[in-house]
């Protein structure tokens, strides 16, 4: 195992990493999702919720609005699927490596087979090691 010494306490070094990770995930989400379709789906959900308030005394219209709301939510969830799959790799890394969860726990949390989690961890660790290679200052074996 390789130690990385950034010259600061562990907690202080985690804060910038966490902020950068969050910003990176937001950028990945923005690039992998169809933002115009997401805005449209959100508008439709809002419109159907307003229908409930507008037609409170009309049971037939309320049932139609409920059906339309379910369809709009399903479309919204479909739009969120691609970014979710792209962001599952860093989430598997974070849950397994930094939070100390077992592979079985990570698989259960992400709803993925354990083999998929192992594969994503392998690929993620390899990519992370390549990116952090320039920061390695001390290579002690544990």
C-alpha positions in Angstrom: 0.0 0.0 0.0 1.3 3.5 -0.8 1.0 6.3 1.6 0.3 9.8 0.4 1.6 12.7 2.5 -0.1 16.0 1.7 1.5 17.8 4.6 -1.8 18.4 6.5 -4.0 16.6 9.0 -6.2 13.9 7.6 -9.5 15.8 8.3 -8.2 19.0 6.7 -7.2 17.1 3.6 -10.6 15.3 3.3 -12.5 18.6 3.1 -11.0 19.8 -0.2 -11.2 16.3 -1.6 -14.9 16.1 -0.7 -15.7 19.5 -2.2 -13.8 18.6 -5.4 -15.6 15.2 -5.5 -19.0 16.8 -5.1 -18.3 19.4 -7.8 -16.9 16.7 -10.1 -20.0 14.6 -9.6 -22.3 17.6 -10.4 -20.3 18.2 -13.6 -20.5 14.5 -14.6 -24.3 14.6 -13.9 -24.7 17.7 -16.0 -22.7 16.2 -18.9 -24.4 12.8 -18.8 -28.0 14.0 -18.4 -30.3 15.7 -20.9 -30.9 19.0 -19.0 -33.6 20.3 -21.3 -35.6 17.0 -20.9 -35.0 17.1 -17.1 -36.4 20.6 -16.9 -39.4 19.6 -19.0 -40.1 16.6 -16.8 -39.8 18.7 -13.6 -42.3 21.2 -15.1 -44.7 18.4 -15.9 -44.5 17.1 -12.4 -45.1 20.6 -11.0 -48.1 21.1 -13.4 -49.7 17.9 -12.4 -49.3 18.7 -8.7 -50.9 22.1 -9.4 -53.8 20.2 -11.0 -54.5 18.6 -7.7 -55.0 22.0 -6.0 -57.0 23.4 -8.9 -59.4 20.5 -9.3 -59.9 19.4 -5.7 -63.6 19.0 -6.1 -63.5 17.0 -9.3 -62.6 13.3 -8.6 -62.4 12.3 -12.2 -59.9 15.1 -13.0 -57.9 14.2 -9.8 -57.6 10.6 -10.9 -56.4 11.7 -14.4 -53.9 14.1 -12.8 -52.6 11.2 -10.6 -52.1 9.0 -13.6 -50.3 11.8 -15.5 -48.2 12.5 -12.4 -47.1 8.8 -12.3 -46.2 8.9 -16.0 -44.3 12.2 -15.6 -42.4 10.8 -12.6 -41.5 7.6 -14.5 -40.1 9.8 -17.4 -38.1 11.8 -14.9 -36.6 8.6 -13.3 -35.7 7.3 -16.8 -33.8 10.5 -17.4 -31.9 10.0 -14.2 -30.8 6.4 -15.0 -27.8 7.2 -17.2 -26.1 9.7 -14.7 -26.8 7.2 -11.9 -25.0 4.4 -13.8 -22.0 6.7 -14.5 -21.8 7.9 -10.9 -22.1 4.3 -9.5 -18.3 3.8 -10.0 -17.1 6.6 -7.7 -19.9 5.7 -5.2 -18.7 2.1 -5.0 -15.1 3.4 -4.4 -16.2 5.8 -1.7 -18.4 3.4 0.1 -15.9 0.5 0.1 -12.6 2.4 0.6 -13.4 5.4 2.6 -16.5 4.4 4.6 -15.1 0.9 5.4 -18.2 -1.0 4.2 -17.8 -4.6 3.1 -18.3 -5.5 -0.6 -21.6 -7.2 0.4 -22.8 -4.0 2.1 -21.8 -1.9 -0.9 -23.6 -4.2 -3.3 -26.7 -4.1 -1.2 -26.6 -0.2 -0.9 -26.2 0.2 -4.7 -28.5 -2.6 -5.6 -25.8 -4.3 -7.8 -24.4 -7.8 -7.9 -21.3 -8.3 -5.9 -19.3 -9.1 -9.0 -20.2 -5.8 -10.6 -19.1 -4.0 -7.4 -15.8 -5.9 -7.4 -15.2 -5.0 -11.1 -16.1 -1.3 -10.6 -13.8 -1.1 -7.5 -10.9 -2.7 -9.5 -11.4 -0.2 -12.4 -11.9 2.7 -10.0 -8.8 1.9 -7.9 -6.7 1.5 -11.0 -7.9 4.9 -12.4 -7.4 6.6 -9.0 -3.9 5.2 -8.7 -3.0 6.5 -12.1 -4.3 10.0 -11.3 -2.6 10.1 -7.9 0.8 8.8 -9.0 2.2 12.4 -9.4 1.3 13.1 -5.7 3.1 10.1 -4.2 6.0 11.3 -2.1 6.6 8.3 0.2 6.3 4.7 -0.8 6.3 2.7 2.4 5.0 -0.9 2.3 2.6 -1.8 5.1 
